[in-house]
Each structure stands twice: as structure tokens, then as C-alpha cells.
Amino acid sequence: MRAKKKLLWSGLLLLALCIAGYAGLASAGEDGSPGSVNDPLVTKSFVVKYVQESLAQLGQVKGGGSLEWSTSALEPGQQFIGKSGTEFIVRSGEAVVVDPSGSGIVDLTAGKNVSAGMTAEKNHLFTIPREDGRGVTAVKQTIIMYRGY
């Protein structure tokens, strides 16, 4: 899904660059010769850098999170509470779901909803639908991977 989003955004960026380039040519006016003030030349390195910076910005999530995975070690009783859209995987240990809303969190691997007090299965991908205190509490020392926090 995220790969499709990146591909879509890359395509839209390329389309925008083409439109901007065409608009630049159309508005060149009297002095439309390549390299003039009205029609500047750009180098390959400039375009590559611009595209890389634009793609890097796509990797950032609203709220300062990241699409890259991070890890965290939880001691028994310690909680991991995520924000809306946070994804996490319990890699080792044991953790139970925390859910003050009573709506549960989504186990994307099993395709089911997991309610408060139920065990968060190891190596399953979970997502938190809303920023309302949902997450997990470690029963014993637990390692989780997360992103979008």
C-alpha cells in the first residue's frame, strides 16, 4: 500500500515537473533561448537532488513520525501507547492490549480486532486507529518494532 503511495506521489511529482517545464518554455517571452534568464538550464545533479529531497519528504508522517521502523524495549508494566495510524509488531516477550475506548486495535495479520486484556500475538502487525490511549502493556520484558509513532 505504501509502495503504491510512493509510486503515485513520484508520478505526480514527475507530472508536476513536466508541466512546470512546459510552462517555463511557454512563458519564455522574447528571450526564449536556452540558458537565458527567462529559460534557465538545470543540471542533472540539480534534478536528482530535487527529486531525492521530495521523496524524502514523502517518507515523513504528519506529526513528525517516520515510515521507518524503530524498536523499543518495554519492561514489565511499561506501556506503549500509539497515535492514530501507528503500526507495531511484538517481536519478543509478552504484551496485552490496552484500550480505554473499548473498540480494540486491529491485528492486520489475523484480520481481526483485539480487545483490551487480550494478548498481542508475536510477529503480528497491529495498527492503532485513533489517538485515544490504545496500545500495549508489557507482561514481561518485550521488544516491539513500531512506525508512525
C-alpha positions, 0 to 999 in steps of 0.5 A: 500500500505504501509502495503504491503511495510512493509510486503515485506521489513520484508520478505526480511529482514527475507530472508536476515537473513536466508541466512546470517545464512546459510552462517555463518554455511557454512563458519564455517571452522574447528571450526564449533561448536556452540558458537565458534568464527567462529559460534557465538550464538545470543540471542533472545533479540539480534534478536528482537532488530535487527529486531525492529531497521530495521523496524524502519528504514523502517518507515523513508522517504528519506529526513528525513520525517516520515510515521507518521502523524503530524498536523499543524495549518495554519492561514489565508494566511499561506501556506503549501507547500509539497515535492514530495510524501507528503500526507495531509488531511484538517481536519478543516477550509478552504484551496485552492490549490496552484500550480505554475506548473499548473498540480494540486495535486491529491485528492486520495479520489475523484480520481481526480486532483485539480487545483490551486484556487480550494478548498481542500475538508475536510477529503480528502487525497491529495498527492503532486507529485513533489517538485515544490511549490504545496500545500495549502493556508489557507482561514481561520484558518485550521488544516491539518494532513500531512506525508512525509513532 
